[in-house]
Each structure stands twice: as C-alpha cells, then as structure tokens.
Amino acid sequence: MQTPVIEKMGKEKEELINIFTEDFNLYFNFRQTFLELDENAYIEAYNMMNECEVLLERFNTIYTLGAKEVAGYGTKTEIANFYKGYYKSLERIYERLRMMWNRGKKIMEG
C-alpha cells in the first residue's frame, strides 16, 4: 500500500505503513462484515453499531490529534485527509446500522 504521504517518507516509512495497514485492515474488515450483514439481522446490527462507535473514535482521534503526531511523515492536511474519508464512510455505515437496529426494535416490540 503506497500513498503520496508514504512515498515521501524516509526511515520511518515502515512504522507508518504498519499504522496505516492496521487502520486499513480494521476499516475494510468491518466494512466487509457490514456489506455481508442481512438487513434483518437486528442484534448483529446493534453489536456492529457499538463496534463502529469505537472505530469512529479511533479514526476521529487520529484525524484530529494523531495527524499532528505523524505530520513529520507528510503534511498534517495529507494525514488528516487520509483518515477523514474513512471517518465519513464509517459515519454513513453507523447511520445505516442504527436504522436497522431501530427497525428491528420496533418489530420486536410489536
């Protein structure tokens, strides 16, 4: 996985690739599970909604604060933009999970 930020880096390249790779894996594994989720799997949607909140917090922290920490690897804007896209995607997934859970909750309540 190469990004413009990583291509500009020197000796710390491997460390940042590991961080980015971990975040990519977290995001893509979660997204794949979401895409495979049956629309009637209300309990799973609730559990994934909680997991999504943790991922949102992680990506938001990196987006806002972490970008300052790794700015030596690229500009703060480049790092922030890298995480901003994943954060926004997770927000949309969270909203869909919440809608699924609410629909299931109404059905279960009768």
C-alpha positions in Angstrom: 0.0 0.0 0.0 1.5 3.3 -1.1 0.1 6.7 -0.7 1.7 10.1 -1.6 2.4 10.6 2.1 4.2 7.3 2.4 6.2 7.8 -0.8 7.7 11.0 0.7 8.9 9.3 3.9 12.4 8.2 4.9 13.4 5.7 7.6 10.1 5.9 9.5 8.3 4.6 6.4 7.8 1.0 7.8 6.3 2.2 11.1 3.7 4.4 9.3 2.9 1.7 6.8 2.2 -0.6 9.8 -0.1 2.0 11.3 -1.9 2.7 8.0 -2.1 -1.1 7.3 -3.7 -1.7 10.7 -6.2 1.0 10.1 -6.9 -0.2 6.6 -7.5 -3.7 7.9 -9.8 -2.5 10.7 -11.8 -0.5 8.2 -12.0 -2.9 5.4 -12.8 -5.9 7.6 -15.6 -4.0 9.4 -16.9 -2.8 6.1 -16.9 -6.3 4.6 -18.8 -7.6 7.6 -21.3 -4.8 7.2 -21.8 -5.5 3.5 -22.5 -9.1 4.2 -25.0 -8.3 7.0 -28.5 -9.4 6.4 -31.0 -6.5 6.7 -33.0 -8.5 9.2 -30.0 -9.2 11.5 -31.0 -6.6 14.1 -29.0 -7.9 17.0 -25.8 -8.1 14.8 -26.6 -4.6 13.6 -26.7 -3.4 17.2 -23.4 -5.1 18.0 -21.8 -3.7 14.9 -23.1 -0.2 15.8 -21.2 -0.4 19.0 -18.1 -1.6 17.2 -18.5 1.2 14.7 -18.5 3.8 17.5 -15.1 2.5 18.7 -13.7 2.7 15.1 -15.2 6.2 14.7 -13.5 7.3 17.9 -10.2 5.9 16.7 -10.3 7.5 13.3 -11.5 10.8 14.7 -8.7 10.8 17.2 -6.1 10.1 14.5 -7.8 12.6 12.2 -7.8 15.4 14.8 -4.9 14.8 17.1 -2.9 12.0 15.6 -2.4 13.9 12.4 -0.2 16.3 14.4 1.8 13.4 15.8 2.6 11.9 12.3 2.9 15.2 10.5 6.6 14.6 10.1 5.6 11.9 7.6 3.6 14.2 5.4 1.7 17.4 5.9 -0.9 17.5 8.6 -3.5 18.1 5.8 -2.4 15.0 3.9 -2.7 12.8 7.0 -6.0 14.3 8.1 -7.5 13.8 4.6 -6.4 10.2 4.6 -8.4 9.5 7.8 -11.3 11.9 7.0 -12.5 9.8 4.2 -12.6 6.6 6.3 -14.3 8.5 9.1 -17.0 9.8 6.9 -17.6 6.4 5.4 -17.9 4.9 8.9 -20.4 7.6 9.8 -22.6 6.5 7.0 -22.3 2.9 8.0 -23.2 3.8 11.6 -26.3 5.6 10.4 -27.4 2.5 8.4 -26.7 0.2 11.3 -28.7 2.4 13.6 -31.7 2.4 11.2 -31.5 -1.4 11.0 -31.5 -1.7 14.8 -34.4 0.8 15.2 -36.4 -1.1 12.7 -35.7 -4.4 14.4 -36.5 -2.9 17.8 -39.9 -1.7 16.6 -40.7 -5.1 15.1 -39.7 -6.9 18.3 -41.8 -4.6 20.4 -44.7 -5.5 18.1 
